[in-house]
Amino acid sequence: MKKSEATRLTILQKAFELIYVKGFQTTSIDEIIATTQVTKGAFYYHFKTKDDMGLTIITDLMKPNFRKIFINSLQNSQNPLDSIYDIMFHLLIENDFLKVEYGCPTSNFVQQMAPWHHAFTQALHELSKEWEQALAESIEKGKEAGIINKEVNAKEVSVFVISGYWGIRNLGKLENSKEVYLIYLKGLKSYFNTLQ
């Protein structure tokens, strides 16, 4: 990796960590520069504006990470319901980066930026649709394999899982406790039992 590419990646990673904790709108370019320890010139060499950097975080960091966690895991799944549950359990209980007090990075971006910025809305919508499609395709495979009832609507399940995850992340922020995650996971397992 070239030095300029490494610098760009460092800016994105450190800015993402900072934005996850503080929020996109309340994080300044000066704070990002101080955290990444690059010059202002280096920042503006790689990104025209803070919004440009934020969109790049979505496309270059969040999307690939999402694909690794969701799409790759679900493509090789023998039982999609077990795999989806395991992914949710890992994200909510075991993942060291995702903190209960800060919620879900994607959901945070949606709440902070989507209502006011068309490019963010579009990028986040693409990410959400990709997640929805991966879940739906996994459910359809489960139906074909006879694991999931053929009458189950894959899109409904996908939307339910996504909205439940984003919702429980927000509730977790309010309660600042993973206890609420355990209640959600128990309910999710019960719901999945009705789909078989």
Secondary structure, DSSP 4 states (H G I P E B T S, - for coil): --HHHHHHHHHHHHHHHHHHHH-STT--HHHHHHHHT--HHHHHHH-SSHHHHHHHIIIIIIHHHHIIIIIHHHHT-SSHHHHHHHHHHIIIII-SSS-TTT--HHHHHHHHHTTT-HHHHHHHHHHHHHHHHHHHHHHHHHHHTTSS-TT--HHHHHHHHHHHHHHHHHHHHHHT-THHHHHHHHHHHHHHHTT-
